[in-house]
C-alpha cells in the first residue's frame, strides 16, 4: 500500500483524525477536485486512515493543487 491516500473530507477533519489515531503526517494538501490528499509516515498508518474513513477514501482520479510555480 502507498503512503498517500485521498479522502473526501476537509483538511481540518483529516488532521484531527490523524491526531486522535496517532497517525503521523508527512505531507497534506487540499485537492482542487474536493477532499484532502495526505501522505503518512508509513503504509501501516495509511491503512489506519483507510479503515477510519471507509467509503470516504477516493479511489479514482483527483485534481491536485500545484505546489510549485512553473519556470518560464
Biopython code that builds the backbone (N, CA, C, O; Angstrom):
import numpy as np
from Bio.PDB.StructureBuilder import StructureBuilder

atoms = [
    (1, "UNK", "N", (0.845, -1.179, 0.000)),
    (1, "UNK", "CA", (0.000, 0.000, 0.000)),
    (1, "UNK", "C", (0.890, 1.242, 0.000)),
    (1, "UNK", "O", (1.944, 1.266, 0.636)),
    (2, "UNK", "N", (0.456, 2.257, -0.713)),
    (2, "UNK", "CA", (1.166, 3.526, -0.777)),
    (2, "UNK", "C", (1.012, 4.295, 0.537)),
    (2, "UNK", "O", (0.111, 4.016, 1.328)),
    (3, "UNK", "N", (1.881, 5.244, 0.753)),
    (3, "UNK", "CA", (1.751, 6.103, 1.940)),
    (3, "UNK", "C", (0.755, 7.229, 1.702)),
    (3, "UNK", "O", (0.321, 7.873, 2.656)),
    (4, "UNK", "N", (0.383, 7.481, 0.447)),
    (4, "UNK", "CA", (-0.541, 8.568, 0.102)),
    (4, "UNK", "C", (-1.966, 8.035, 0.005)),
    (4, "UNK", "O", (-2.205, 6.924, -0.468)),
    (5, "UNK", "N", (-2.907, 8.861, 0.465)),
    (5, "UNK", "CA", (-4.320, 8.494, 0.400)),
    (5, "UNK", "C", (-5.136, 9.770, 0.188)),
    (5, "UNK", "O", (-4.832, 10.817, 0.759)),
    (6, "UNK", "N", (-6.167, 9.665, -0.634)),
    (6, "UNK", "CA", (-7.068, 10.786, -0.905)),
    (6, "UNK", "C", (-8.377, 10.516, -0.180)),
    (6, "UNK", "O", (-8.951, 9.432, -0.288)),
    (7, "UNK", "N", (-8.841, 11.518, 0.559)),
    (7, "UNK", "CA", (-10.020, 11.346, 1.410)),
    (7, "UNK", "C", (-11.033, 12.449, 1.124)),
    (7, "UNK", "O", (-10.670, 13.618, 0.995)),
    (8, "UNK", "N", (-12.299, 12.070, 1.028)),
    (8, "UNK", "CA", (-13.378, 13.032, 0.811)),
    (8, "UNK", "C", (-13.787, 13.637, 2.155)),
    (8, "UNK", "O", (-14.842, 13.323, 2.706)),
    (9, "UNK", "N", (-12.921, 14.512, 2.660)),
    (9, "UNK", "CA", (-13.153, 15.201, 3.930)),
    (9, "UNK", "C", (-12.284, 16.454, 3.948)),
    (9, "UNK", "O", (-11.244, 16.490, 3.292)),
    (10, "UNK", "N", (-12.694, 17.479, 4.689)),
    (10, "UNK", "CA", (-11.882, 18.694, 4.778)),
    (10, "UNK", "C", (-10.542, 18.428, 5.462)),
    (10, "UNK", "O", (-10.412, 17.518, 6.280)),
    (11, "UNK", "N", (-9.569, 19.230, 5.112)),
    (11, "UNK", "CA", (-8.208, 19.100, 5.649)),
    (11, "UNK", "C", (-8.205, 19.110, 7.181)),
    (11, "UNK", "O", (-7.508, 18.310, 7.805)),
    (12, "UNK", "N", (-8.975, 20.006, 7.780)),
    (12, "UNK", "CA", (-9.014, 20.123, 9.236)),
    (12, "UNK", "C", (-9.512, 18.831, 9.890)),
    (12, "UNK", "O", (-9.017, 18.427, 10.942)),
    (13, "UNK", "N", (-10.489, 18.195, 9.258)),
    (13, "UNK", "CA", (-11.047, 16.947, 9.783)),
    (13, "UNK", "C", (-10.007, 15.838, 9.715)),
    (13, "UNK", "O", (-9.870, 15.051, 10.652)),
    (14, "UNK", "N", (-9.275, 15.777, 8.610)),
    (14, "UNK", "CA", (-8.244, 14.753, 8.444)),
    (14, "UNK", "C", (-7.134, 14.948, 9.473)),
    (14, "UNK", "O", (-6.664, 13.980, 10.072)),
    (15, "UNK", "N", (-6.715, 16.188, 9.678)),
    (15, "UNK", "CA", (-5.675, 16.477, 10.670)),
    (15, "UNK", "C", (-6.139, 16.035, 12.064)),
    (15, "UNK", "O", (-5.372, 15.424, 12.808)),
    (16, "UNK", "N", (-7.376, 16.338, 12.412)),
    (16, "UNK", "CA", (-7.912, 15.948, 13.723)),
    (16, "UNK", "C", (-7.982, 14.426, 13.857)),
    (16, "UNK", "O", (-7.652, 13.881, 14.911)),
    (17, "UNK", "N", (-8.406, 13.746, 12.806)),
    (17, "UNK", "CA", (-8.483, 12.285, 12.835)),
    (17, "UNK", "C", (-7.097, 11.677, 13.012)),
    (17, "UNK", "O", (-6.922, 10.730, 13.779)),
    (18, "UNK", "N", (-6.116, 12.223, 12.303)),
    (18, "UNK", "CA", (-4.737, 11.730, 12.431)),
    (18, "UNK", "C", (-4.233, 11.927, 13.862)),
    (18, "UNK", "O", (-3.565, 11.051, 14.411)),
    (19, "UNK", "N", (-4.542, 13.051, 14.453)),
    (19, "UNK", "CA", (-4.105, 13.322, 15.818)),
    (19, "UNK", "C", (-4.739, 12.326, 16.795)),
    (19, "UNK", "O", (-4.057, 11.784, 17.664)),
    (20, "UNK", "N", (-6.051, 12.089, 16.646)),
    (20, "UNK", "CA", (-6.749, 11.148, 17.538)),
    (20, "UNK", "C", (-6.197, 9.737, 17.424)),
    (20, "UNK", "O", (-6.101, 9.016, 18.418)),
    (21, "UNK", "N", (-5.834, 9.347, 16.209)),
    (21, "UNK", "CA", (-5.376, 7.971, 15.969)),
    (21, "UNK", "C", (-3.854, 7.839, 15.983)),
    (21, "UNK", "O", (-3.308, 6.775, 15.693)),
    (22, "UNK", "N", (-3.179, 8.937, 16.326)),
    (22, "UNK", "CA", (-1.717, 8.958, 16.402)),
    (22, "UNK", "C", (-1.060, 8.554, 15.086)),
    (22, "UNK", "O", (-0.110, 7.772, 15.057)),
    (23, "UNK", "N", (-1.594, 9.112, 13.992)),
    (23, "UNK", "CA", (-1.047, 8.886, 12.648)),
    (23, "UNK", "C", (-0.199, 10.096, 12.279)),
    (23, "UNK", "O", (-0.683, 11.228, 12.309)),
    (24, "UNK", "N", (1.058, 9.864, 11.934)),
    (24, "UNK", "CA", (1.956, 10.947, 11.561)),
    (24, "UNK", "C", (1.721, 11.399, 10.123)),
    (24, "UNK", "O", (1.524, 10.578, 9.228)),
    (25, "UNK", "N", (1.744, 12.704, 9.916)),
    (25, "UNK", "CA", (1.525, 13.270, 8.587)),
    (25, "UNK", "C", (2.865, 13.746, 8.028)),
    (25, "UNK", "O", (3.557, 14.558, 8.643)),
    (26, "UNK", "N", (3.214, 13.226, 6.856)),
    (26, "UNK", "CA", (4.426, 13.654, 6.168)),
    (26, "UNK", "C", (4.127, 14.863, 5.281)),
    (26, "UNK", "O", (4.929, 15.794, 5.202)),
    (27, "UNK", "N", (2.969, 14.843, 4.615)),
    (27, "UNK", "CA", (2.523, 15.954, 3.758)),
    (27, "UNK", "C", (1.006, 15.919, 3.680)),
    (27, "UNK", "O", (0.390, 14.858, 3.784)),
    (28, "UNK", "N", (0.407, 17.100, 3.494)),
    (28, "UNK", "CA", (-1.052, 17.175, 3.386)),
    (28, "UNK", "C", (-1.404, 18.351, 2.502)),
    (28, "UNK", "O", (-0.748, 19.392, 2.548)),
    (29, "UNK", "N", (-2.448, 18.187, 1.690)),
    (29, "UNK", "CA", (-2.899, 19.269, 0.817)),
    (29, "UNK", "C", (-4.379, 19.115, 0.514)),
    (29, "UNK", "O", (-4.900, 18.001, 0.457)),
    (30, "UNK", "N", (-5.049, 20.241, 0.320)),
    (30, "UNK", "CA", (-6.435, 20.216, -0.131)),
    (30, "UNK", "C", (-6.425, 19.946, -1.630)),
    (30, "UNK", "O", (-5.539, 20.413, -2.345)),
    (31, "UNK", "N", (-7.405, 19.197, -2.098)),
    (31, "UNK", "CA", (-7.496, 18.860, -3.510)),
    (31, "UNK", "C", (-8.431, 19.817, -4.227)),
    (31, "UNK", "O", (-9.470, 20.198, -3.688)),
    (32, "UNK", "N", (-8.062, 20.208, -5.442)),
    (32, "UNK", "CA", (-8.940, 21.070, -6.235)),
    (32, "UNK", "C", (-10.267, 20.399, -6.515)),
    (32, "UNK", "O", (-11.308, 21.056, -6.553)),
    (33, "UNK", "N", (-10.232, 19.094, -6.711)),
    (33, "UNK", "CA", (-11.447, 18.358, -7.029)),
    (33, "UNK", "C", (-12.286, 18.055, -5.784)),
    (33, "UNK", "O", (-13.332, 17.413, -5.874)),
    (34, "UNK", "N", (-11.822, 18.519, -4.635)),
    (34, "UNK", "CA", (-12.542, 18.304, -3.387)),
    (34, "UNK", "C", (-11.899, 17.205, -2.566)),
    (34, "UNK", "O", (-11.496, 16.172, -3.100)),
    (35, "UNK", "N", (-11.807, 17.427, -1.292)),
    (35, "UNK", "CA", (-11.213, 16.445, -0.408)),
    (35, "UNK", "C", (-9.787, 16.814, -0.032)),
    (35, "UNK", "O", (-9.354, 17.950, -0.222)),
    (36, "UNK", "N", (-9.074, 15.847, 0.499)),
    (36, "UNK", "CA", (-7.730, 16.064, 1.016)),
    (36, "UNK", "C", (-6.822, 14.908, 0.623)),
    (36, "UNK", "O", (-7.223, 13.744, 0.664)),
    (37, "UNK", "N", (-5.599, 15.243, 0.242)),
    (37, "UNK", "CA", (-4.568, 14.239, -0.010)),
    (37, "UNK", "C", (-3.622, 14.292, 1.183)),
    (37, "UNK", "O", (-3.121, 15.358, 1.543)),
    (38, "UNK", "N", (-3.384, 13.144, 1.787)),
    (38, "UNK", "CA", (-2.474, 13.076, 2.929)),
    (38, "UNK", "C", (-1.453, 11.963, 2.685)),
    (38, "UNK", "O", (-1.789, 10.878, 2.212)),
    (39, "UNK", "N", (-0.210, 12.262, 3.018)),
    (39, "UNK", "CA", (0.864, 11.276, 2.951)),
    (39, "UNK", "C", (1.292, 11.016, 4.391)),
    (39, "UNK", "O", (1.699, 11.930, 5.108)),
    (40, "UNK", "N", (1.193, 9.762, 4.797)),
    (40, "UNK", "CA", (1.554, 9.402, 6.165)),
    (40, "UNK", "C", (3.029, 8.987, 6.227)),
    (40, "UNK", "O", (3.708, 8.928, 5.202)),
    (41, "UNK", "N", (3.507, 8.706, 7.420)),
    (41, "UNK", "CA", (4.907, 8.323, 7.593)),
    (41, "UNK", "C", (5.201, 6.893, 7.147)),
    (41, "UNK", "O", (6.343, 6.567, 6.823)),
    (42, "UNK", "N", (4.173, 6.036, 7.130)),
    (42, "UNK", "CA", (4.375, 4.659, 6.659)),
    (42, "UNK", "C", (3.042, 4.060, 6.203)),
    (42, "UNK", "O", (1.975, 4.612, 6.471)),
    (43, "UNK", "N", (3.124, 2.935, 5.519)),
    (43, "UNK", "CA", (1.933, 2.303, 4.940)),
    (43, "UNK", "C", (0.965, 1.801, 6.018)),
    (43, "UNK", "O", (-0.245, 1.772, 5.793)),
    (44, "UNK", "N", (1.477, 1.412, 7.167)),
    (44, "UNK", "CA", (0.594, 0.952, 8.253)),
    (44, "UNK", "C", (-0.337, 2.075, 8.711)),
    (44, "UNK", "O", (-1.514, 1.840, 8.984)),
    (45, "UNK", "N", (0.198, 3.301, 8.794)),
    (45, "UNK", "CA", (-0.626, 4.444, 9.193)),
    (45, "UNK", "C", (-1.650, 4.784, 8.108)),
    (45, "UNK", "O", (-2.761, 5.217, 8.414)),
    (46, "UNK", "N", (-1.277, 4.589, 6.847)),
    (46, "UNK", "CA", (-2.230, 4.802, 5.749)),
    (46, "UNK", "C", (-3.388, 3.822, 5.873)),
    (46, "UNK", "O", (-4.540, 4.188, 5.640)),
    (47, "UNK", "N", (-3.092, 2.593, 6.235)),
    (47, "UNK", "CA", (-4.137, 1.578, 6.421)),
    (47, "UNK", "C", (-5.084, 1.966, 7.551)),
    (47, "UNK", "O", (-6.286, 1.714, 7.469)),
    (48, "UNK", "N", (-4.545, 2.579, 8.610)),
    (48, "UNK", "CA", (-5.381, 3.043, 9.720)),
    (48, "UNK", "C", (-6.363, 4.096, 9.224)),
    (48, "UNK", "O", (-7.546, 4.057, 9.565)),
    (49, "UNK", "N", (-5.870, 5.046, 8.411)),
    (49, "UNK", "CA", (-6.757, 6.089, 7.864)),
    (49, "UNK", "C", (-7.790, 5.495, 6.918)),
    (49, "UNK", "O", (-8.958, 5.883, 6.955)),
    (50, "UNK", "N", (-7.375, 4.567, 6.079)),
    (50, "UNK", "CA", (-8.299, 3.942, 5.128)),
    (50, "UNK", "C", (-9.436, 3.251, 5.871)),
    (50, "UNK", "O", (-10.593, 3.328, 5.455)),
    (51, "UNK", "N", (-9.112, 2.587, 6.949)),
    (51, "UNK", "CA", (-10.142, 1.910, 7.743)),
    (51, "UNK", "C", (-11.043, 2.931, 8.429)),
    (51, "UNK", "O", (-12.257, 2.738, 8.499)),
    (52, "UNK", "N", (-10.461, 4.012, 8.935)),
    (52, "UNK", "CA", (-11.236, 5.039, 9.636)),
    (52, "UNK", "C", (-12.218, 5.739, 8.698)),
    (52, "UNK", "O", (-13.346, 6.037, 9.091)),
    (53, "UNK", "N", (-11.797, 5.999, 7.469)),
    (53, "UNK", "CA", (-12.646, 6.753, 6.541)),
    (53, "UNK", "C", (-13.510, 5.865, 5.642)),
    (53, "UNK", "O", (-14.471, 6.352, 5.048)),
    (54, "UNK", "N", (-13.196, 4.608, 5.533)),
    (54, "UNK", "CA", (-14.027, 3.673, 4.775)),
    (54, "UNK", "C", (-14.389, 4.150, 3.379)),
    (54, "UNK", "O", (-13.514, 4.306, 2.528)),
    (55, "UNK", "N", (-15.670, 4.382, 3.139)),
    (55, "UNK", "CA", (-16.152, 4.768, 1.809)),
    (55, "UNK", "C", (-15.793, 6.196, 1.420)),
    (55, "UNK", "O", (-16.029, 6.599, 0.281)),
    (56, "UNK", "N", (-15.229, 6.965, 2.339)),
    (56, "UNK", "CA", (-14.813, 8.332, 2.023)),
    (56, "UNK", "C", (-13.431, 8.370, 1.368)),
    (56, "UNK", "O", (-12.963, 9.441, 0.982)),
    (57, "UNK", "N", (-12.778, 7.221, 1.239)),
    (57, "UNK", "CA", (-11.492, 7.160, 0.544)),
    (57, "UNK", "C", (-11.769, 7.295, -0.954)),
    (57, "UNK", "O", (-12.588, 6.564, -1.513)),
    (58, "UNK", "N", (-11.079, 8.232, -1.591)),
    (58, "UNK", "CA", (-11.255, 8.486, -3.025)),
    (58, "UNK", "C", (-10.322, 7.547, -3.776)),
    (58, "UNK", "O", (-9.108, 7.577, -3.578)),
    (59, "UNK", "N", (-10.896, 6.711, -4.642)),
    (59, "UNK", "CA", (-10.081, 5.731, -5.359)),
    (59, "UNK", "C", (-9.795, 6.142, -6.802)),
    (59, "UNK", "O", (-8.879, 5.601, -7.421)),
    (60, "UNK", "N", (-10.552, 7.079, -7.343)),
    (60, "UNK", "CA", (-10.365, 7.483, -8.733)),
    (60, "UNK", "C", (-9.399, 8.641, -8.882)),
    (60, "UNK", "O", (-8.652, 8.971, -7.961)),
    (61, "UNK", "N", (-9.425, 9.249, -10.052)),
    (61, "UNK", "CA", (-8.567, 10.387, -10.360)),
    (61, "UNK", "C", (-8.967, 11.597, -9.516)),
    (61, "UNK", "O", (-10.146, 11.810, -9.230)),
    (62, "UNK", "N", (-7.969, 12.379, -9.126)),
    (62, "UNK", "CA", (-8.204, 13.622, -8.397)),
    (62, "UNK", "C", (-7.403, 14.731, -9.064)),
    (62, "UNK", "O", (-6.413, 14.472, -9.748)),
    (63, "UNK", "N", (-7.838, 15.960, -8.861)),
    (63, "UNK", "CA", (-7.101, 17.114, -9.368)),
    (63, "UNK", "C", (-6.378, 17.752, -8.197)),
    (63, "UNK", "O", (-6.993, 18.271, -7.266)),
    (64, "UNK", "N", (-5.043, 17.698, -8.269)),
    (64, "UNK", "CA", (-4.239, 18.250, -7.186)),
    (64, "UNK", "C", (-3.983, 19.730, -7.398)),
    (64, "UNK", "O", (-4.058, 20.228, -8.522)),
    (65, "UNK", "N", (-3.683, 20.426, -6.320)),
    (65, "UNK", "CA", (-3.330, 21.835, -6.367)),
    (65, "UNK", "C", (-1.834, 21.943, -6.629)),
    (65, "UNK", "O", (-1.044, 21.334, -5.907)),
    (66, "UNK", "N", (-1.425, 22.704, -7.642)),
    (66, "UNK", "CA", (0.007, 22.856, -7.880)),
    (66, "UNK", "C", (0.695, 23.470, -6.670)),
    (66, "UNK", "O", (0.194, 24.431, -6.088)),
    (67, "UNK", "N", (1.839, 22.917, -6.294)),
    (67, "UNK", "CA", (2.556, 23.424, -5.132)),
    (67, "UNK", "C", (3.776, 24.271, -5.514)),
    (67, "UNK", "O", (4.348, 24.956, -4.666)),
    (68, "UNK", "N", (4.164, 24.224, -6.765)),
    (68, "UNK", "CA", (5.326, 24.999, -7.223)),
    (68, "UNK", "C", (4.965, 25.762, -8.478)),
    (68, "UNK", "O", (4.180, 25.297, -9.305)),
    (69, "UNK", "N", (5.545, 26.928, -8.607)),
    (69, "UNK", "CA", (5.336, 27.714, -9.813)),
    (69, "UNK", "C", (6.212, 27.175, -10.922)),
    (69, "UNK", "O", (7.348, 26.762, -10.689)),
    (70, "UNK", "N", (5.676, 27.180, -12.132)),
    (70, "UNK", "CA", (6.457, 26.702, -13.279)),
    (70, "UNK", "C", (7.445, 27.789, -13.714)),
    (70, "UNK", "O", (7.113, 28.975, -13.707)),
    (71, "UNK", "N", (8.631, 27.388, -14.083)),
    (71, "UNK", "CA", (9.622, 28.335, -14.609)),
    (71, "UNK", "C", (9.392, 28.528, -16.087)),
    (71, "UNK", "O", (9.014, 27.600, -16.802)),
    (72, "UNK", "N", (9.624, 29.741, -16.533)),
    (72, "UNK", "CA", (9.449, 30.012, -17.970)),
    (72, "UNK", "C", (10.737, 30.421, -18.597)),
    (72, "UNK", "O", (10.781, 30.688, -19.797)),
]
sb = StructureBuilder()
sb.init_structure("model")
sb.init_model(0)
sb.init_chain("A")
sb.init_seg("    ")
for serial, (resi, resn, name, xyz) in enumerate(atoms, 1):
    if name == "N":
        sb.init_residue(resn, " ", resi, " ")
    sb.init_atom(name, np.array(xyz, "f"), 0.0, 1.0, " ", f" {name:<3s}", serial, name[0])
structure = sb.get_structure()
